[in-house]
């Protein structure tokens, strides 16, 4: 398969590339790193990416920024960070990407454990991840040509504990390589409309 991984340079994305590259042709994209550059907050940038890479069998998104901060001081502009980036950015990849997928192709988006297990200072993350999961379930009912869409929801990554561990007291982390298995399952499997939780 010819697979595009967006956000391929991050902890999850690099593990996904490593897991899939053993058996498939994997193209990497990101804001600053990868085979291709893309800004997922821009229609024009995403459309240019898909025009350049041509027909695909799978699109994987391991991209998207969120805002973490206290609710008491959060401003609408802060909350909008996650809406425009991780939510609409990934939705944009799906909406525009469906048209470059071959029949039977798949889309895999990324959410996170806070969709089900809220944390302090994570209101934006919970709202955005929950919305991504809702989009996946609904989109799966409409995609034509045997196209599939799923999401992977990891808990906090072991590799990310130095940066984000303080937000997740008492949470058990998982290594990025384990999280990557959820993406392999989505790309190489047969299910659609699923959220694969990598913490259970």
C-alpha positions in Angstrom: 0.0 0.0 0.0 1.0 3.6 -0.5 0.4 5.4 2.8 0.7 9.0 3.8 1.5 9.8 7.4 1.0 13.4 8.5 2.8 14.3 11.7 5.4 11.7 10.9 8.2 13.3 12.9 6.4 13.2 16.3 6.6 10.5 18.9 3.5 8.7 17.6 4.0 9.5 14.0 7.6 8.2 13.8 6.5 5.0 15.5 3.7 4.6 13.0 6.1 5.1 10.1 8.5 2.5 11.5 5.7 0.0 12.0 4.2 0.4 8.5 7.4 0.9 6.5 8.3 -2.8 6.9 5.5 -3.7 4.5 4.3 -0.6 2.7 5.5 2.5 0.8 5.2 5.2 3.4 5.3 9.0 2.7 5.9 11.4 5.5 4.6 14.9 5.9 4.7 17.6 8.5 4.9 21.3 9.2 8.7 21.3 9.3 9.9 17.7 8.7 9.2 14.8 6.4 9.1 14.1 2.7 6.5 16.8 2.2 5.6 20.0 4.1 1.9 20.7 5.0 0.0 23.0 7.2 -3.2 21.2 8.2 -4.9 24.5 9.2 -4.9 25.5 5.5 -7.1 24.1 2.7 -4.6 25.2 0.1 -1.7 23.5 1.8 -3.5 20.3 2.3 -4.8 20.3 -1.3 -1.3 21.0 -2.6 0.0 18.0 -0.6 -2.6 15.6 -2.0 -2.0 16.9 -5.5 1.7 16.2 -5.1 1.5 12.8 -3.6 -1.1 11.4 -6.0 -3.4 8.4 -5.4 -3.1 6.8 -1.9 -4.3 3.7 -0.2 -4.3 5.2 3.3 -4.0 8.5 5.1 -2.8 8.5 8.7 -2.9 11.7 10.8 -0.7 11.9 13.9 -0.9 15.7 13.9 -2.7 18.4 15.7 -2.0 21.0 18.5 -4.2 21.5 21.6 -4.3 24.1 24.3 -3.6 23.1 27.9 -4.3 25.6 30.7 -6.6 26.5 33.6 -10.3 27.0 32.7 -10.4 30.1 35.0 -8.0 32.0 32.8 -8.8 30.4 29.4 -9.9 32.7 26.7 -11.9 31.8 23.5 -8.8 32.3 21.5 -7.0 29.7 23.6 -9.8 27.2 23.1 -9.7 28.0 19.4 -6.2 26.6 19.1 -7.4 23.0 19.3 -10.5 23.6 17.3 -8.6 25.0 14.3 -5.6 22.6 14.6 -6.3 19.1 15.9 -10.0 19.1 15.2 -10.5 21.0 11.9 -7.0 20.2 10.8 -7.7 16.4 10.9 -11.2 16.8 9.6 -9.7 18.8 6.7 -7.3 15.9 6.0 -10.3 13.5 5.9 -12.6 15.7 3.8 -10.1 16.5 1.2 -8.2 13.3 1.4 -11.2 11.0 0.7 -11.0 12.1 -3.0 -7.4 10.9 -3.5 -7.9 7.5 -1.9 -8.2 4.5 -4.0 -11.3 2.3 -3.6 -11.1 0.5 -0.3 -8.7 3.0 1.2 -8.6 4.2 4.8 -8.3 7.3 6.9 -6.9 7.1 10.5 -7.1 10.1 12.8 -5.7 10.6 16.3 -7.6 11.4 19.5 -6.6 10.6 23.1 -7.5 9.2 26.4 -8.8 12.6 27.7 -11.9 12.2 25.5 -13.1 9.7 28.1 -10.9 10.6 31.1 -10.8 14.4 31.5 -7.8 16.0 33.3 -7.2 19.4 34.9 -6.3 22.1 32.4 -7.5 19.8 29.6 -10.9 21.1 28.7 -9.8 22.0 25.2 -8.2 18.5 24.7 -11.3 16.7 26.0 -13.7 18.7 23.8 -11.5 18.4 20.7 -10.8 14.7 21.0 -14.4 13.9 21.7 -15.4 15.8 18.6 -12.8 14.0 16.4 -14.3 10.7 17.6 -17.8 11.8 16.8 -16.7 12.9 13.3 -15.2 9.5 12.7 -18.3 7.6 13.7 -20.5 9.8 11.6 -18.2 9.9 8.6 -18.0 6.1 8.5 -21.7 5.9 7.6 -21.3 8.0 4.5 -17.9 7.2 2.9 -18.3 5.7 -0.5 -16.3 3.1 -2.5 -15.5 1.0 0.5 -13.5 3.7 2.1 -12.9 3.4 5.9 -12.2 5.8 8.7 -11.1 5.1 12.3 -9.4 6.9 15.1 -6.7 5.8 17.5 -6.9 7.1 21.1 -3.6 6.6 23.0 -3.0 7.3 26.7 0.0 9.5 27.5 3.1 8.2 25.8 6.1 7.1 27.8 8.3 9.2 25.5 6.1 12.3 26.4 6.2 12.0 30.1 8.9 14.6 30.6 6.7 17.2 28.9 3.2 16.0 29.7 3.5 13.6 32.7 2.5 16.2 35.2 -0.9 16.6 33.5 -1.6 12.8 33.9 -1.1 11.9 37.6 -1.7 8.2 38.2 -2.1 7.4 34.5 -0.2 4.5 33.2 1.8 5.4 30.1 2.4 3.3 27.0 5.4 3.4 24.6 4.9 4.9 21.2 5.5 1.5 19.6 2.5 0.1 21.3 0.3 3.0 20.3 1.5 2.5 16.7 -0.2 -0.9 16.7 -3.6 0.8 16.8 -2.7 2.6 13.5 -1.5 -0.7 11.9 -4.9 -2.2 12.9 -6.8 0.6 11.4 -4.8 0.7 8.1 -4.4 -3.0 7.5 -7.7 -4.2 9.1 -11.3 -4.2 7.9 -13.2 -2.2 10.4 -14.6 1.3 10.1 -16.1 3.9 12.4 -14.0 2.6 15.3 -12.0 4.3 18.0 -9.1 2.0 19.0 -8.2 2.8 22.7 -4.6 2.1 23.5 -4.7 2.0 27.2 -6.8 -1.0 28.1 
